[in-house]
Amino acid sequence: MIIRVKDHAKFQPDKMAKIALATTEHAQLDLYCVAPSQSQKPHTHGDQDKIYYVVEGRGRFRIGGEELALEAGEAVVARAGVEHGLVNASAAPLLVLVVVTPPPPHA
């Protein structure tokens, strides 16, 4: 399956758009479309890792207690249990590919 990421980009005026691109039993691939001043509030997944990869633009990513500035071509990993979120503090749109691992099966 080929996914043309930018073909799926859609921005919303009121909040960040989260677009599901693919889901398997092993991972989920989303596209976050973040207009200037929009954000994803910090939150935690107790049993899922999350990888952010900046496709276009610049953003500030909060991973644990650290705030990181990332631009196109850079990625960061939020391990399970670590608080994470992002904000687009620039004047340009921000496109971020996000890979989320599935929660482990419950016994």
Residue frames as a rotation matrix with the C-alpha (Angstrom) as fourth column:
MET 1
0.583 0.812 0.000 0.00
0.812 -0.583 0.000 0.00
0.000 0.000 -1.000 0.00
ILE 2
-0.607 -0.711 0.355 1.39
0.709 -0.686 -0.163 3.39
0.359 0.152 0.921 -0.99
ILE 3
0.447 0.695 -0.563 0.24
0.855 -0.518 0.040 6.39
-0.263 -0.499 -0.826 1.02
ARG 4
-0.286 -0.457 0.842 0.75
0.619 -0.759 -0.201 9.85
0.732 0.463 0.500 -0.45
VAL 5
-0.409 0.062 -0.911 0.89
0.901 -0.132 -0.413 11.65
-0.146 -0.989 -0.002 2.86
LYS 6
-0.902 -0.010 -0.431 0.39
0.030 -0.999 -0.040 15.22
-0.430 -0.049 0.901 1.65
ASP 7
-0.708 0.704 -0.053 -2.72
-0.057 0.017 0.998 14.15
0.704 0.710 0.028 -0.31
HIS 8
-0.035 0.701 -0.712 -4.39
0.786 0.459 0.414 13.48
0.617 -0.545 -0.567 3.06
ALA 9
-0.832 -0.371 -0.413 -3.49
0.552 -0.630 -0.546 16.79
-0.058 -0.682 0.729 4.72
LYS 10
0.059 0.875 0.481 -6.58
0.481 -0.448 0.754 18.68
0.875 0.187 -0.447 5.90
PHE 11
-0.916 -0.389 -0.094 -6.49
0.288 -0.477 -0.830 21.51
0.278 -0.788 0.549 8.39
GLN 12
0.161 0.965 -0.209 -9.34
0.874 -0.042 0.483 22.50
0.457 -0.260 -0.850 10.69
PRO 13
-0.012 -0.181 0.983 -9.80
-0.013 -0.983 -0.182 26.06
1.000 -0.015 0.010 11.93
ASP 14
0.611 0.440 0.658 -10.72
-0.592 -0.298 0.749 25.10
0.526 -0.847 0.078 15.50
LYS 15
0.564 -0.434 0.703 -8.33
-0.533 0.459 0.711 22.25
-0.631 -0.775 0.028 16.42
MET 16
-0.521 -0.838 -0.162 -5.54
-0.748 0.356 0.559 19.99
-0.411 0.413 -0.813 15.24
ALA 17
0.570 0.679 -0.463 -6.70
-0.817 0.527 -0.232 17.42
0.086 0.511 0.855 12.69
LYS 18
-0.412 -0.606 0.681 -5.76
-0.603 0.741 0.295 13.79
-0.683 -0.289 -0.671 13.35
ILE 19
0.419 0.518 -0.746 -6.10
-0.908 0.253 -0.334 11.67
0.016 0.817 0.576 10.21
ALA 20
0.252 -0.275 0.928 -5.77
-0.245 0.909 0.336 7.87
-0.936 -0.312 0.162 10.34
LEU 21
0.025 -0.343 -0.939 -3.66
-0.993 -0.117 0.017 6.69
-0.116 0.932 -0.344 7.40
ALA 22
-0.006 -0.057 -0.998 -3.19
-0.379 0.924 -0.050 2.99
0.925 0.378 -0.027 8.19
THR 23
0.133 0.062 0.989 -3.83
-0.976 0.180 0.120 0.53
-0.171 -0.982 0.085 11.00
THR 24
-0.043 -0.166 -0.985 -2.51
-0.345 0.928 -0.141 -2.98
0.937 0.334 -0.098 11.45
GLU 25
0.830 0.332 -0.448 -2.39
0.246 0.502 0.829 -5.35
0.500 -0.798 0.335 14.40
HIS 26
0.177 -0.878 -0.444 1.14
0.979 0.205 -0.016 -4.06
0.105 -0.432 0.896 15.11
ALA 27
-0.740 -0.467 -0.484 0.96
0.518 -0.855 0.032 -0.28
-0.429 -0.227 0.875 14.63
GLN 28
0.521 0.848 0.098 -1.13
0.775 -0.422 -0.470 2.72
-0.357 0.321 -0.877 13.70
LEU 29
-0.673 -0.703 0.230 -0.02
0.730 -0.582 0.357 5.51
-0.117 0.408 0.905 11.34
ASP 30
0.494 0.823 -0.279 -1.65
0.777 -0.562 -0.282 8.93
-0.389 -0.077 -0.918 11.70
LEU 31
-0.423 -0.522 0.741 -1.11
0.712 -0.697 -0.085 12.33
0.561 0.492 0.666 10.14
TYR 32
0.134 0.399 -0.907 -1.43
0.820 -0.559 -0.125 15.33
-0.557 -0.727 -0.402 12.44
CYS 33
-0.165 -0.074 0.983 -2.25
0.725 -0.685 0.071 18.58
0.669 0.725 0.167 10.63
VAL 34
0.125 0.073 -0.989 -1.49
0.920 -0.381 0.088 21.41
-0.371 -0.922 -0.115 13.03
ALA 35
0.488 0.109 0.866 -2.26
0.550 -0.809 -0.208 24.98
0.678 0.578 -0.454 12.01
PRO 36
-0.554 -0.718 0.421 -0.36
0.145 -0.581 -0.801 27.87
0.820 -0.383 0.426 13.62
SER 37
-0.550 0.169 0.818 -1.11
-0.774 -0.473 -0.422 28.19
0.316 -0.865 0.390 17.37
GLN 38
0.633 0.744 -0.214 -2.87
-0.604 0.648 0.464 24.79
0.484 -0.164 0.859 17.51
SER 39
-0.458 -0.803 0.382 -1.62
-0.867 0.310 -0.389 22.07
0.194 -0.510 -0.838 19.85
GLN 40
0.270 0.423 -0.865 -2.03
0.050 0.891 0.451 18.59
0.962 -0.165 0.219 21.22
LYS 41
0.513 -0.065 0.856 -2.25
-0.793 -0.419 0.443 18.89
0.330 -0.906 -0.266 24.98
PRO 42
-0.582 -0.812 -0.047 0.24
-0.707 0.533 -0.464 16.81
0.402 -0.237 -0.884 26.96
HIS 43
0.619 0.744 0.254 -1.06
-0.785 0.570 0.243 13.34
0.036 -0.349 0.936 27.77
THR 44
-0.499 -0.782 0.373 0.22
-0.808 0.575 0.125 9.83
-0.313 -0.240 -0.919 28.50
HIS 45
0.532 0.520 -0.668 -0.32
-0.639 0.764 0.086 6.36
0.556 0.381 0.739 27.09
GLY 46
0.430 -0.345 0.834 0.54
-0.788 0.308 0.533 3.79
-0.441 -0.887 -0.139 29.73
ASP 47
0.171 -0.311 0.935 1.18
0.080 0.950 0.302 0.94
-0.982 0.024 0.187 27.31
GLN 48
0.752 0.083 0.654 1.91
0.647 0.098 -0.756 2.48
-0.127 0.992 0.020 23.89
ASP 49
-0.382 -0.867 -0.322 5.00
0.570 -0.495 0.656 4.09
-0.728 0.067 0.683 22.37
LYS 50
0.815 0.576 0.057 4.50
0.411 -0.507 -0.757 7.08
-0.407 0.641 -0.651 20.06
ILE 51
-0.377 -0.912 0.163 6.90
0.751 -0.197 0.630 8.28
-0.543 0.360 0.759 17.37
TYR 52
0.712 0.501 -0.491 6.53
0.155 -0.795 -0.587 11.79
-0.685 0.342 -0.644 15.92
TYR 53
-0.352 -0.787 0.507 8.17
0.806 0.021 0.591 12.55
-0.476 0.617 0.627 12.53
VAL 54
0.139 0.373 -0.917 7.96
-0.054 -0.922 -0.383 16.09
-0.989 0.103 -0.108 11.17
VAL 55
0.144 0.032 0.989 7.10
0.922 0.359 -0.146 16.06
-0.360 0.933 0.022 7.46
GLU 56
-0.150 -0.078 0.986 6.68
0.628 -0.778 0.034 19.80
0.764 0.624 0.165 7.01
GLY 57
0.601 0.385 0.700 7.03
-0.142 -0.811 0.567 22.86
0.786 -0.440 -0.433 9.23
ARG 58
-0.639 -0.769 -0.008 8.37
-0.036 0.040 -0.999 23.28
0.768 -0.638 -0.053 12.75
GLY 59
0.535 0.844 0.043 6.94
-0.112 0.020 0.994 22.43
0.837 -0.537 0.105 16.13
ARG 60
-0.442 -0.566 0.696 7.68
-0.816 -0.070 -0.575 22.25
0.374 -0.821 -0.431 19.83
PHE 61
0.268 0.447 -0.853 7.32
-0.093 0.894 0.438 18.75
0.959 -0.038 0.282 21.27
ARG 62
0.040 -0.184 0.982 7.04
-0.991 -0.136 0.014 18.04
0.131 -0.973 -0.187 24.98
ILE 63
0.342 -0.043 -0.939 8.46
-0.065 0.995 -0.069 14.63
0.937 0.085 0.338 25.89
GLY 64
0.046 -0.260 -0.965 8.55
0.953 0.300 -0.035 13.99
0.298 -0.918 0.261 29.62
GLY 65
0.520 0.098 -0.849 9.82
0.565 -0.785 0.255 17.18
-0.641 -0.612 -0.463 31.22
GLU 66
-0.536 -0.835 -0.127 11.77
0.373 -0.369 0.851 18.22
-0.757 0.408 0.509 28.12
GLU 67
0.676 0.683 -0.277 10.64
0.042 -0.411 -0.910 20.60
-0.736 0.604 -0.307 25.37
LEU 68
-0.376 -0.810 0.450 12.23
0.468 0.253 0.847 19.98
-0.800 0.529 0.284 21.96
ALA 69
0.273 0.375 -0.886 12.10
-0.606 -0.648 -0.461 22.06
-0.747 0.663 0.050 18.79
LEU 70
-0.302 -0.310 0.901 11.82
0.435 0.797 0.420 19.84
-0.848 0.519 -0.106 15.71
GLU 71
-0.032 0.263 -0.964 11.68
-0.771 -0.620 -0.144 20.66
-0.636 0.739 0.223 12.01
ALA 72
0.813 0.428 -0.396 11.08
-0.581 0.541 -0.608 18.73
-0.046 0.724 0.689 8.81
GLY 73
0.310 -0.667 -0.678 13.14
-0.328 0.594 -0.735 15.54
0.892 0.450 -0.034 8.67
GLU 74
-0.741 -0.572 0.351 13.46
-0.499 0.121 -0.858 15.15
0.448 -0.811 -0.375 12.47
ALA 75
0.233 0.792 -0.564 11.74
-0.044 0.588 0.808 12.67
0.971 -0.164 0.172 14.77
VAL 76
-0.604 -0.342 0.720 11.31
-0.741 -0.092 -0.666 12.02
0.293 -0.935 -0.198 18.48
VAL 77
-0.316 0.435 -0.843 10.07
0.192 0.900 0.392 9.02
0.929 -0.038 -0.368 20.47
ALA 78
-0.201 0.341 0.918 7.74
-0.943 -0.323 -0.087 9.11
0.267 -0.883 0.386 23.47
ARG 79
-0.838 -0.157 -0.523 7.99
-0.059 0.978 -0.200 5.79
0.543 -0.137 -0.829 25.27
ALA 80
0.126 0.919 -0.374 4.97
0.370 0.306 0.877 4.28
0.920 -0.249 -0.302 27.00
GLY 81
0.407 0.157 -0.900 4.18
0.910 0.010 0.413 6.05
0.074 -0.988 -0.139 30.24
VAL 82
-0.637 -0.678 -0.368 5.98
0.672 -0.722 0.166 9.29
-0.378 -0.141 0.915 29.28
GLU 83
0.368 0.788 -0.494 3.88
0.410 -0.614 -0.675 12.45
-0.835 0.046 -0.548 28.96
HIS 84
-0.729 -0.575 0.371 3.96
0.566 -0.202 0.799 13.95
-0.384 0.793 0.473 25.45
GLY 85
0.515 0.851 -0.099 2.30
0.597 -0.439 -0.671 16.63
-0.615 0.287 -0.735 23.33
LEU 86
-0.504 -0.690 0.520 3.06
0.856 -0.322 0.404 19.29
-0.111 0.649 0.753 20.74
VAL 87
0.436 0.591 -0.679 2.40
0.362 -0.806 -0.469 22.87
-0.824 -0.042 -0.565 19.72
ASN 88
0.032 -0.367 0.930 2.79
0.970 -0.213 -0.118 24.74
0.241 0.906 0.349 16.45
ALA 89
0.324 -0.010 -0.946 4.21
0.552 -0.810 0.198 28.08
-0.768 -0.587 -0.257 17.59
SER 90
-0.777 -0.626 0.075 5.22
0.391 -0.386 0.836 29.06
-0.494 0.678 0.544 14.05
ALA 91
-0.240 0.672 -0.701 3.30
-0.581 -0.678 -0.451 30.99
-0.778 0.299 0.553 11.40
ALA 92
-0.443 -0.002 -0.897 3.36
-0.840 0.351 0.414 28.01
0.314 0.936 -0.157 8.97
PRO 93
0.694 0.717 -0.071 1.37
-0.669 0.678 0.305 24.74
0.267 -0.164 0.950 8.93
LEU 94
-0.430 -0.762 0.485 2.89
-0.872 0.489 -0.006 21.72
-0.233 -0.425 -0.875 10.67
LEU 95
0.596 0.527 -0.606 2.50
-0.650 0.760 0.022 18.16
0.472 0.380 0.795 9.28
VAL 96
-0.367 -0.678 0.637 3.56
-0.917 0.378 -0.125 15.31
-0.156 -0.630 -0.761 11.54
LEU 97
0.116 0.305 -0.945 3.50
-0.370 0.897 0.244 11.57
0.922 0.321 0.217 10.85
VAL 98
-0.142 -0.076 0.987 2.74
-0.989 0.057 -0.138 9.67
-0.046 -0.995 -0.084 14.03
VAL 99
-0.177 0.032 -0.984 3.34
-0.220 0.973 0.071 5.96
0.959 0.229 -0.165 14.62
VAL 100
-0.008 0.252 0.968 1.66
-1.000 -0.019 -0.003 4.44
0.018 -0.968 0.252 17.67
THR 101
-0.851 -0.276 -0.447 2.34
-0.268 0.960 -0.083 0.92
0.453 0.049 -0.890 18.81
PRO 102
0.179 0.966 -0.187 -0.67
-0.242 0.228 0.943 -1.13
0.954 -0.124 0.274 19.90
PRO 103
0.159 -0.081 0.984 -1.23
-0.987 -0.002 0.159 -1.89
-0.011 -0.997 -0.080 23.56
PRO 104
-0.855 -0.485 -0.185 0.00
-0.484 0.874 -0.051 -5.34
0.186 0.046 -0.981 24.54
PRO 105
-0.080 0.862 -0.501 -2.64
-0.194 0.480 0.856 -8.07
0.978 0.166 0.128 24.61
HIS 106
-0.139 0.134 0.981 -4.23
-0.983 -0.141 -0.120 -8.62
0.122 -0.981 0.151 27.97
ALA 107
-0.859 -0.267 -0.436 -3.90
-0.230 0.963 -0.138 -12.08
0.457 -0.018 -0.889 29.43
